[in-house]
Amino acid sequence: MNTALGAVSATFMSLTLVALAHPNATIRARAERLLRLLFRAR
């Protein structure tokens, strides 16, 4: 279970990093907000 959760969070992180490099500002802002929520939850 723990490894599956780790894989999911790793995939999510890489997807978010890709979104942060996205030329579209809306998608970038959304990814930034997701990252902030993620780190606040921890």
C-alpha positions as CSV (number, residue, x, y, z in Angstrom):
1,M,0.0,0.0,0.0
2,N,2.7,2.4,1.0
3,T,4.7,1.8,-2.3
4,A,1.6,2.4,-4.3
5,L,1.0,5.7,-2.5
6,G,4.6,6.7,-3.1
7,A,4.3,5.9,-6.8
8,V,1.1,8.0,-7.1
9,S,2.7,11.0,-5.3
10,A,5.8,10.7,-7.4
11,T,3.7,10.7,-10.6
12,F,1.7,13.6,-9.3
13,M,4.9,15.6,-8.6
14,S,6.3,15.0,-12.0
15,L,3.0,15.9,-13.7
16,T,2.9,19.1,-11.6
17,L,6.5,20.0,-12.5
18,V,5.6,19.5,-16.2
19,A,2.5,21.8,-15.7
20,L,4.7,24.4,-14.0
21,A,6.8,24.5,-17.2
22,H,3.7,24.8,-19.3
23,P,3.4,28.0,-21.5
24,N,-0.2,28.4,-20.5
25,A,-0.3,30.7,-17.4
26,T,-3.6,29.3,-16.2
27,I,-2.3,25.7,-16.1
28,R,0.9,27.0,-14.4
29,A,-1.1,28.8,-11.7
30,R,-3.3,25.8,-11.1
31,A,-0.2,23.6,-10.7
32,E,1.3,26.1,-8.3
33,R,-1.9,26.1,-6.2
34,L,-1.9,22.3,-6.2
35,L,1.7,22.2,-5.0
36,R,0.9,24.7,-2.2
37,L,-2.1,22.6,-1.0
38,L,0.0,19.4,-1.2
39,F,2.8,20.9,1.0
40,R,0.3,22.4,3.4
41,A,-1.4,19.0,3.9
42,R,1.9,17.4,5.0
